[in-house]
Amino acid sequence: MVGVVDSSRRSLLRSDAEYEAAVAAFIRTKGITRCPTACVVPTQATIGAEDQAALHRRWAENESRRNQQGGRSGLVFNQTGSLGNSPRLARDAGARGRDSLKANADRFAASVLPIVASLQASGIIGLSALAEALNARGIGAPRGGKWRGSAVRRLLARAR
């Protein structure tokens, strides 16, 4: 706000013009290009019904063009009228993520199970004892930490 300053500083300047000149000089000497408080308060605007309708028409045109070209955007207007991701696409992405995690876990288990089998053949049978032996050999657990009996149990269950 222009002209708002505490009384001790304001008394040093004789007029509004002097104050404005002092602010302008400060901005010039410090190289400030915009007011640092300009973006503190977010805009509290609402979109009118006409603008919402225009946005919806524009979105529908773009979506129609994408469909004609064989692509899809993945964005849909949901029941509330706002733009969001398609629940089907989110479900598909979740399934692909789970499949990827499962494949990674299977690969990890396949690389560690022969070591566990050799440890069991040498007489180490308990889950905690297997975990200690894997830690002693410097083999990292599935998430990179130390082996615990519960992780060995999950590894053996995956092998079945």
BAKESE-261083 format. One line per field, with one value per residue (C-alpha): residue number from 1; residue in one letter; x, y, z. Coordinates in Angstrom, 3 decimals. Example, Ala and Ser with C-alpha at 12.3 -4.5 7.8 and 13.67 -1.06 7.14 Angstrom:
// BAKESE-261083
lumza = c(1 | 2)
senu = c(a | s)
xx = c(12.300 | 13.670)
yy = c(-4.500 | -1.060)
zz = c(7.800 | 7.140)
//
This chain:
// BAKESE-261083
lumza = c(1 | 2 | 3 | 4 | 5 | 6 | 7 | 8 | 9 | 10 | 11 | 12 | 13 | 14 | 15 | 16 | 17 | 18 | 19 | 20 | 21 | 22 | 23 | 24 | 25 | 26 | 27 | 28 | 29 | 30 | 31 | 32 | 33 | 34 | 35 | 36 | 37 | 38 | 39 | 40 | 41 | 42 | 43 | 44 | 45 | 46 | 47 | 48 | 49 | 50 | 51 | 52 | 53 | 54 | 55 | 56 | 57 | 58 | 59 | 60 | 61 | 62 | 63 | 64 | 65 | 66 | 67 | 68 | 69 | 70 | 71 | 72 | 73 | 74 | 75 | 76 | 77 | 78 | 79 | 80 | 81 | 82 | 83 | 84 | 85 | 86 | 87 | 88 | 89 | 90 | 91 | 92 | 93 | 94 | 95 | 96 | 97 | 98 | 99 | 100 | 101 | 102 | 103 | 104 | 105 | 106 | 107 | 108 | 109 | 110 | 111 | 112 | 113 | 114 | 115 | 116 | 117 | 118 | 119 | 120 | 121 | 122 | 123 | 124 | 125 | 126 | 127 | 128 | 129 | 130 | 131 | 132 | 133 | 134 | 135 | 136 | 137 | 138 | 139 | 140 | 141 | 142 | 143 | 144 | 145 | 146 | 147 | 148 | 149 | 150 | 151 | 152 | 153 | 154 | 155 | 156 | 157 | 158 | 159 | 160)
senu = c(m | v | g | v | v | d | s | s | r | r | s | l | l | r | s | d | a | e | y | e | a | a | v | a | a | f | i | r | t | k | g | i | t | r | c | p | t | a | c | v | v | p | t | q | a | t | i | g | a | e | d | q | a | a | l | h | r | r | w | a | e | n | e | s | r | r | n | q | q | g | g | r | s | g | l | v | f | n | q | t | g | s | l | g | n | s | p | r | l | a | r | d | a | g | a | r | g | r | d | s | l | k | a | n | a | d | r | f | a | a | s | v | l | p | i | v | a | s | l | q | a | s | g | i | i | g | l | s | a | l | a | e | a | l | n | a | r | g | i | g | a | p | r | g | g | k | w | r | g | s | a | v | r | r | l | l | a | r | a | r)
xx = c(0.000 | 1.380 | 1.582 | 1.301 | 4.324 | 4.829 | 4.748 | 8.467 | 9.529 | 6.697 | 7.724 | 11.095 | 9.336 | 7.416 | 4.806 | 3.304 | 5.373 | 8.589 | 7.469 | 6.679 | 10.053 | 11.853 | 10.097 | 10.892 | 14.539 | 14.742 | 13.273 | 15.692 | 18.785 | 17.882 | 16.911 | 13.439 | 11.234 | 7.987 | 6.428 | 7.390 | 3.888 | 2.070 | 1.525 | 1.087 | -2.708 | -4.034 | -6.690 | -10.153 | -11.875 | -14.752 | -15.444 | -18.817 | -21.288 | -20.680 | -16.937 | -17.400 | -19.611 | -17.012 | -14.263 | -16.395 | -17.096 | -13.372 | -12.492 | -15.129 | -13.741 | -10.195 | -11.327 | -13.255 | -10.194 | -7.975 | -10.437 | -10.490 | -6.685 | -6.772 | -5.466 | -6.963 | -6.208 | -7.279 | -8.993 | -12.743 | -15.368 | -16.568 | -20.071 | -19.395 | -18.416 | -14.752 | -11.907 | -10.151 | -8.586 | -10.707 | -11.317 | -10.699 | -7.272 | -6.406 | -7.474 | -5.378 | -2.353 | -2.734 | -2.895 | 0.221 | 2.042 | 1.105 | 2.189 | 5.528 | 6.114 | 5.201 | 7.606 | 10.427 | 9.745 | 9.746 | 13.098 | 14.588 | 13.284 | 14.706 | 18.139 | 18.140 | 16.343 | 19.339 | 21.412 | 18.685 | 18.450 | 22.212 | 21.970 | 19.112 | 21.127 | 23.994 | 21.687 | 20.442 | 16.696 | 15.118 | 13.870 | 15.929 | 19.010 | 18.551 | 18.160 | 21.392 | 23.239 | 22.042 | 23.084 | 26.482 | 27.006 | 26.179 | 23.078 | 20.640 | 17.026 | 14.267 | 14.014 | 17.720 | 17.902 | 18.817 | 17.107 | 14.589 | 12.766 | 9.514 | 11.211 | 12.692 | 9.201 | 7.721 | 10.578 | 9.964 | 6.190 | 6.818 | 8.825 | 5.842)
yy = c(0.000 | 3.341 | 5.901 | 3.454 | 3.704 | 4.036 | 7.546 | 7.675 | 7.091 | 9.157 | 12.190 | 12.221 | 12.941 | 16.139 | 15.086 | 12.213 | 13.191 | 12.901 | 9.536 | 8.272 | 9.571 | 7.809 | 4.517 | 4.838 | 5.573 | 2.581 | 0.309 | 1.661 | 1.268 | -2.205 | -3.516 | -4.611 | -5.268 | -5.981 | -5.576 | -8.507 | -8.544 | -8.668 | -12.444 | -13.006 | -13.262 | -15.758 | -14.585 | -15.393 | -15.334 | -17.480 | -18.488 | -17.420 | -19.873 | -18.519 | -18.993 | -22.490 | -23.365 | -21.967 | -23.982 | -27.115 | -26.540 | -25.983 | -29.154 | -31.144 | -29.833 | -30.804 | -34.215 | -34.823 | -33.902 | -36.216 | -39.087 | -38.597 | -38.740 | -41.976 | -40.545 | -39.813 | -37.149 | -39.058 | -35.965 | -35.990 | -33.743 | -35.572 | -35.451 | -32.135 | -30.529 | -30.106 | -31.523 | -34.626 | -37.968 | -40.816 | -43.418 | -46.148 | -44.744 | -44.458 | -48.080 | -49.216 | -47.274 | -48.852 | -52.338 | -51.690 | -50.403 | -53.475 | -55.770 | -53.983 | -54.266 | -57.945 | -58.606 | -56.810 | -58.806 | -62.071 | -61.189 | -60.316 | -63.547 | -65.576 | -64.059 | -64.642 | -67.999 | -70.096 | -68.525 | -69.270 | -72.852 | -73.328 | -71.904 | -74.300 | -77.205 | -76.288 | -76.637 | -73.070 | -73.507 | -70.792 | -67.581 | -65.361 | -67.517 | -67.230 | -63.460 | -63.237 | -65.365 | -63.192 | -60.055 | -61.611 | -62.292 | -58.640 | -59.416 | -56.525 | -57.040 | -56.331 | -52.673 | -52.205 | -52.585 | -55.508 | -58.863 | -59.813 | -63.092 | -61.676 | -60.699 | -64.208 | -65.666 | -63.505 | -64.499 | -68.214 | -67.750 | -66.118 | -69.202 | -71.526)
zz = c(0.000 | -0.990 | 1.752 | 4.660 | 6.913 | 10.646 | 12.066 | 12.992 | 9.382 | 7.944 | 9.974 | 8.202 | 4.895 | 4.450 | 1.863 | -0.040 | -3.052 | -1.024 | 0.277 | -3.250 | -4.465 | -1.593 | -2.361 | -6.077 | -5.283 | -2.964 | -5.646 | -8.274 | -6.070 | -4.816 | -8.247 | -7.170 | -10.169 | -8.369 | -4.966 | -2.694 | -1.176 | -4.505 | -4.390 | -0.668 | -0.768 | -3.345 | -5.743 | -4.478 | -7.873 | -9.046 | -12.614 | -13.932 | -15.454 | -18.968 | -18.632 | -17.219 | -20.186 | -22.595 | -20.906 | -21.099 | -24.811 | -25.454 | -23.564 | -25.513 | -28.823 | -27.851 | -26.626 | -29.856 | -31.915 | -29.821 | -30.213 | -33.980 | -33.958 | -31.951 | -28.668 | -25.309 | -22.754 | -19.650 | -18.254 | -17.837 | -16.336 | -13.266 | -11.787 | -10.031 | -13.334 | -12.495 | -14.522 | -13.174 | -14.056 | -15.274 | -12.538 | -15.135 | -15.972 | -12.280 | -11.745 | -14.718 | -13.469 | -10.024 | -11.530 | -13.636 | -10.546 | -8.505 | -11.341 | -11.548 | -7.783 | -7.877 | -10.766 | -8.942 | -5.774 | -7.752 | -9.356 | -5.960 | -4.417 | -7.318 | -6.704 | -2.921 | -2.635 | -3.779 | -0.989 | 1.563 | 0.267 | 0.733 | 4.255 | 5.056 | 3.616 | 5.931 | 8.950 | 9.520 | 9.774 | 11.972 | 10.418 | 12.738 | 12.188 | 8.411 | 8.754 | 10.794 | 8.232 | 5.336 | 7.236 | 8.009 | 4.293 | 3.513 | 1.488 | 1.633 | 2.604 | 0.056 | 1.056 | 1.565 | 5.340 | 7.546 | 7.301 | 9.965 | 10.495 | 9.105 | 5.817 | 5.505 | 6.135 | 3.345 | 1.019 | 1.671 | 1.230 | -2.170 | -3.216 | -2.668)
//
